[in-house]
């Protein structure tokens, strides 16, 4: 596929324009390629030297990531930042990043895909972040237990799983989800305002232990990394449907 055609397809599909004011990260193409066409796309959660090197070894023309290299402020091209960019340019690999657009997307987003894995119905967006709603709340197709949810989402202790079982642990009918680093009191409040029985996110914070306990609310933290593999894998399937050859680079951080 012609590279500009691919860039524009992703920009439009991921609704990047909707997040220009709310997302400080540089969504879209972060490093270009000299190639006129892109046929092989590797996807990963993070734009690390490891993911870039693995993309090179696989023969990628482009690396698609959730966490890119630019976060709203000038950054000198030296040290680890230099090494990453140098490796991309030296091997003529484009880098495309989608942060909040990939969290919030109704079809391909992290939260939408986590909701799909649980079969959630009657969904709505919730959880405001910088003016954009990025989470998904919905009803389970049947009553579930915390163990059912953990198993359905593939959460495990190798990826920093933590369960705070202070509310419902069975008979769960409604779930709120915000992937990644949404372990703030206001995120929990938003889920409770939507009458969720359980709140699911990626990270966890010490302070939420007592807040969940005092409010009799259950929370599942499945790991920042693992909860955000869902979106890049979904984009991989989307691109495969466009006759591109794709692979997922699994580089778990244990967090």
N, C-alpha and C positions, 0 to 999 in steps of 0.2 A: 504494500500500500504506500502511496506517496506520503512522505512524512507530514507535509502540511495538511493533507486530508485527514491523517490520523490525529494530529494535534487538534484540529478543529472539531473532529468527531468527539474526542474526549472532553474538550472544553464545553461543548454543547450538551453532551449526554450528562455530564456531572454538574451542570448548572453553575459553573464557576462565577458567572456574573452576579448570582444571587448572594455571593459571599464576599464581594469586594470590600464591603465596609466592616464586616464582622470578623473576618479571618486575617490576622496579621501575617500569616505565612504566605509564601509566594506560590500560589496554586498555579499549576500548568507546567509548561516547559521551563525547567530551571537550568539545564545545560543542553545545548543543541548538538546535532551531529552534522558532519559534512555530507553524509549519505543523503541521496534524494528519496530513497524508499526505505521503509522499515518493515521487515518481515518477521523478525524474531523478537519477542518481548518477554523479558523476565519480570516477575512481580515479587515484591518483598514488602515487609512492614517498614523497615528502616533503610535509609540511604547511608549505610556504613561502608567502610573500606572492605569488609568481608562480603557484603552483598554485591558491591560493585565488582570485586574480584571474581566472585562466583558467576556473575552475569557475563563477564569477559570470557571465563573458561567455557561457559555454555555457548558462547557465540551470539550473545544478544546484540541487537541493534539499539534497543532501548530498555531502560530499567524504569518500571512504574512502582512508586512507593507511596505509602501513607505519610511517613515522616521524612520530609525532604531536608535540604541543606540550608534553607534561608527562612528566618523567623522574624521578619519585620524590622530588623536593624542592620546597619552596615557591619560586615564581618571581614576582617583582613584575611586575605588568601595566604595563609601560612599554617604551619603545624598540621593537625589532622584535617582541617578544612582544605588545605593545599593538596595533601595526599589524595583525598577523595576526588577533588576536581581534576587533578593531574591525571589520575587513573582513568577517569571518564573520557577526558579529551585525548589522551594518548591512544586509547583503544577505540575512539570514535563511537562512544556509546551515549545516546541521549538520556537525560534524566527528566522524568515527568512526575510531579508530586500532586497529591490531592489530600488535604487535611480535613477541615470541617466538611467540605462537600462530600467526602467519602464517609464521614460519620453519619451525616444527615440524609443521604440519598434514599428516597422511598423504595427504590428497586435494588440498587447495588450497594447500599451502605452497610457499614458494620452493624448498626442497630437493627436495620431491616432484616439482614440475614440471620442475626441472632434470634430475632422474632420468628423468622421462617423455621428455624431449627426447632423451636418450641411449638410451632403451629398456632401462634397467637391470632385471635380473631378480634373484630371490632377495634381495630388499631387507631391510635391517634398519636400525633407528635406531642412531646412535652419536654421540659428541661431546657430552659432558655440559657444560651451562652452568647454573650455579646450581641444580643438582639436576634439571634436565630434559634429556633427550636431544633434540637438535634437528637433527642431521645425518642423511643417508641414505647408506648404502654398498650397493653391489650389483654384479652381474656384467653385463658388456656382452653384447649378443646375438651379437656376433661380435668378433673381434680388431680393435682400433681403433688408430689412431695419434693422437698429440697434435693433429696438424692436423685429423684427422677430428672430434675432440672440440670443438676451437675452432670449427670450421665449424658443427657441429650445434647449438651453443649460441649462435651469433651473436656471439661475442666478437670485439672489434676494438680496435685501438690508440686509437681515439677515446674509448673508455671504459676506458682505463688497463690494457689487456691486458699481462700479463707472464707469460712461461713460463720456468720453471727446469727445463731438460731434463736433470737429472742422474741420472735412473733410466731407466725404460722410455720410449721415444719412439714405439715401435711394438709390435705384439703385445700391446696392453693388454687385459686381461681383467676387471679389477676397479677400481672407481672409488669414492672417498669424496668427499662433497660437504657443505660447510657454507657457506651464502651469507653475503654481507656482510663483516663485520669479523672473521673468524675466522682471522687470520694470526698465531696464537700457536704456540709450540713444542708446547704440549700438544695443540693441534688436529691438528698434523701427526703427533704421537705416536699419537693416537687412530686416525687413518686407517691408519697403519702397523700398529697392533695388529690392525686388521681385514684385514690383508693386501692393502690397496689398492695398485695399481700407480701410481696417480696421485691426488693430492689436489687438489680444486678448491675455491676460495673466491673472495671478492670482492677484498679488499685484499691488500697485500703489505707486508712489513717487511724492512728491510735485513738484520737478523740472520738471517732464514731462508735467505738466499742460501748462506751457509756451512754451515748445518745441513743443508739439502737436499743440498748437494754432498758433505759428509762422510758422509752416510747413503745416498747413491746413490738419492735419492728425487726423482721428478718432481712439480712443483707448477704449477698453472695458476691465476693470479689474473685473473678476468674483469672486475673492476671492481665496487665495492660497489653502485653504482647499478644496473648492468645485471643483476647476479645477483638483485636484489630487485625487478625489474619482473615476474618470473614469477608471484609470489604475487598481486599486485594485479590482474594480468590474469586470473588464474584466478578470483578473486572476482568480477570483472566478468562473466565468462561465467556464473558461478553465479547472479548477480543478474538477468542477462538471461533466464535460465531461469525466473525468477519474474515475468516480464512487466514488469520495470523497464527504462527506457531508460538506457543507460550509455555512457560514453566513457572512454578512457584518455588522460590528460594526460602526454605524454612530455616530461620536462624533465631531460635528461641533465646530469650534473655533470662528466663527463669523469673521474670518480674511482670 
